[in-house]
Amino acid sequence: MSIHPRRPTRQITVGDARVGFVRIGGGLFGTTPAPVSVQTMTTGYTHEVPACVAEINRLTAAGADIVRVAVPEKKDTAALKEILQQVRVPIVADVHFHFQRALEAVEAGVHKIRLNPGNIQDRAQVRDVIQACKSRNLPIRIGVNEGSIIERRDKQKRLKELGQVFSDSKRGYMLAIMVTKLEEYLDIFYEEDFYDISISAKSMDAATVIEAYTEISKRFDHPLHLGVTHAGPKETGCIRSVAALGTLLANGIGDTIRISYASDAVYEVEDGLELLYALSLRERKGVDLIACPTCGRIQVDLISLVQDVRKMVSTKIDLPIKLAVMGCIVNGPGEAEGADVAVFAGDRRGIIYVQGEKVANVPEEQILEKLLAECLAFQEKVRRGEAKLGEKKVDIIPPAPLGELGSGWQQIAGKKQAGAVGLTIGNS
Ligand code: SF4
């Protein structure tokens, strides 16, 4: 259940019988709202078929529901047919400037077209694309992104629009331009009796994204594709994207999302899914890992342990087991309440609990291996119907002796020192 009820929209369907169908939006005209989907975009050349297929398949394995590819040139649309035969996810062709690329992509069998009102404006050309999509039941996304919405060809119009944007209330004018252009563009679609549309209105500014989508959600009943454009590297782009998309989703706005980073697109998919899991908008696949933030009481090298646990369970556990990794026994039990499996550090050891029952007490170097074994055994138990996720709370009795609190930091410092010594020797 989302924090705010999802906004009902029309529904569009992307895909075919071979790759499967992904529905976006819903709730109007007798449709059931689809789960919010996660999209991403390939980073390589589309015309380099083997590399493009490999990237799409990697993104699919990471959990992408829909993948978009750029088709700037004819050789890119020419490659689509071959690509489509080798992937298992709906593919969207991202079209800018050349409406012919859209027609070629439709002909190649792509599952959706993305058009930009900022650079494909000719009504007759837009109509041709609409008719091509209509004949194959393909939806179209209209993306009025901030970066390309200002007029570029007509000098007078450009100066006027830029003048408005750089006036005192920059955000207000940008929103006005986005909404106006969207309305004008949508008119072409409505004239053709075409409603299989999703809308995006991206900006690099999180506040503009929130305002733009909120405004658009009040005016149109088409599903919304959320995103922050040019969000930057993963480290900062993540905050920017989560601030904007999280706010909108929590308010019930948004039907499909793309987080965009200047980085490997797998991170976009992973973070997009994590955002939806965090808001309970998607059923979690795989472990729900919680870990203490560490403090002066940790009794093992918790920071490395958490990273190792994350890597280990991500490939081996596919049930949403709640797993807690806690640095000490003092506050850990309270913080891990509700975990199915938990490990608490104590005196350079790991005490492992499965649904409230203590199952192991192992030295620090064996924690990882033992924890995985317990998670796998618990997963099997759940699969056999002998246990239920979230059934029992962790109930801990502190071990005696407790050990020296904070000894984990001595361990980390020792490792660092050893690393530094190794480096000196290696470089000399
Ligand atoms: S679990 Fe222990 S080490 Fe971790 S933050 Fe809480 S008190 Fe500190």
Residues whose N, C-alpha, C, O or C-beta is under 5 A from the ligand:
A	BS01	SF4	C292 P293 T294 C295 R297 I298 M326 G327 C328 V330 N331 G332
